[in-house]
Amino acid sequence: MLSKKKKIFIICGFCLLLAVTGILNIVLNNKATSEVNGNVVTSGNFFATYRVDREETRQQEILYLDAIIANASSSAEAKQTAETKKAEIVALMEKELVVEGLIKAKGFEDVVVSSTATAINVIVKSAELQAEEVAQIVEIIQSQTEYSLDNIKIIPVE
């Protein structure tokens, strides 16, 4: 049987793994961009790959939390913590989906949103963003979430 502290460390570990996976995905996809014969070749499936990686990581984390919740030997506190964390993950997933859809509705070809409790990152398929486009994205994020301008990062990707 695991103690409460060990369970909390494990949950925190999974959260850290989620963040590391997202960062590694971005870093590795940026390295996948190479220059061939003077033309820049970018990873055409960045957005699809990112979404799959994000979904798989979250599903693994949710399965882990479900295991804690379903385990008869888990303490009430550990179960409550797991249920709270699971609800937070689901809420973040819903926010990301809504924001992605609204940004695409503004005419952007593709977009991926990644959020935490304190910050949101928006990766837009675009060589470069104009000030009006950034303002549109910020307006969508602020109307749908509680993030302040300081906690919003918008990244254009070809």
N, C-alpha and C positions, 0 to 999 in steps of 0.2 A: 504494500500500500504506500502511496505517495503522500508526503505531508503537504500541508497547504502551501508552504513556501515553495516547495519543489514544483507544485502545479502552477503556481503563479509565475515562476521562472520559466517553465515550459511554455506557457501562453505568451509571455513576453518574447521568448525565443522565436516562436512562430511569427509574431508580429515583426520582429527584426528580419527574419527570413523573407517575409513578404516585401519589405522595403528594399532589401538587398537584391532580390530577384528583379524588381522594377528597375533599379539603378543599373544592374548588370545588363538587362535587356537593352536599355538605352545605350549604354557604353558599347556593347558588342554590335549593335546595329549601326552605330556611328563608325565603328571600325570596319564594318562590312562595306562601307562606301569606299570605293577605290577609283583611281584615275586610270583609264585605259585609253591610249592613243589621244590624249589631250581632252577626252570627253569624260565628264564625271558620270559614273555609273552608281546609282543608289540602289539600295535594297528595296525592291518594289513591293515586298510583302511586309514591310515594317509594321503597318497598322494591324494587319491580320495576325501577325506573330505576337505583337504586344497584347492584343485582346485575348488570344489563346493562353499565353503565359499568365496574364492577370487572372483569368477565369480559373485556370488549373490551380494556381497558388491559393486563391480564395476558397476554392472547393476543398482543398486539402486542409486549410485552416478550419473551415466549417465542420468538416468531418472530425477533426481533432476535438473541437469544442463539443460536438454532439456526443462524442465518446465520453467526455468528462460529465456531461449532463446525464447520460444514460447509465453511467457507472454507479452501482449501488453503494460502493465504498467511498465515493466522492463526498466530501463534506458539503453541507448546505451553502457555505460561503463560496466554495469552489464552483458549485453548480450555478450560483447566482452570478458570479464573475463571468463564467463561461456564457451564460445566457445574455448578459449585458454586452459582452464583446461580440457575440453573434449578432445581436440586434444592431450594434454599431456598424458591423461589416455590411449587413443587408441594407441599412440606411445609406451608407456610402455608395454601394452598388447602384441603388435607385437614383441617387443624385447624379452620379456619373452618367447613367443612361439617359436621364432627362436632359442634362446639359449637352451631352454629345448630340442628341437628336435636334435640339434647338439650334445649336451652332451649325449643323449640317443644313437645317432649314433656311439658314441665312445665305446659303449658296456655297459653302465651303465643301470641297470634294470629299475630304475625309478628316476625321478628328478622333483623338483618343484623350480621355480625361482620366486622370489619376488623382485621387484625393485622400487626405488623411484628416484627422480631427482638426488640424491646425492650418493646413495649406492645400492648395489645389494646383495641379499642373495640367495645362492644356497643350497638346501637341497637334498642330494643324498642318495638313498637307498643303504647303504653299512655299514657294521659293522665298517670298518676302511678304510681310504684312504691312499694309498701309495703316496710318493712324486711325482712320475711320473703322477699319476692320477690327483692330485691337479694341477700339471703343465698343463695338458691337459685342464682341466676345466678353469683355468685362461687364457690360450691362446685363448680359444673359446670366453670367455667373452670380453677380450680385443680386439679381432678382430671384434666383432659384436657391441660393445658399446664403450662409452668414459670413462668408469670407470677405475680409477687407482687402483693399487694393494691394497692401503690402504682402499679403499671403497668396496672391495670384501670380502664376508664372505662365506665360504663353510662349511656346516654342514653335517656330515655323520649321518644317522639314520637307525637303523635296521628295 
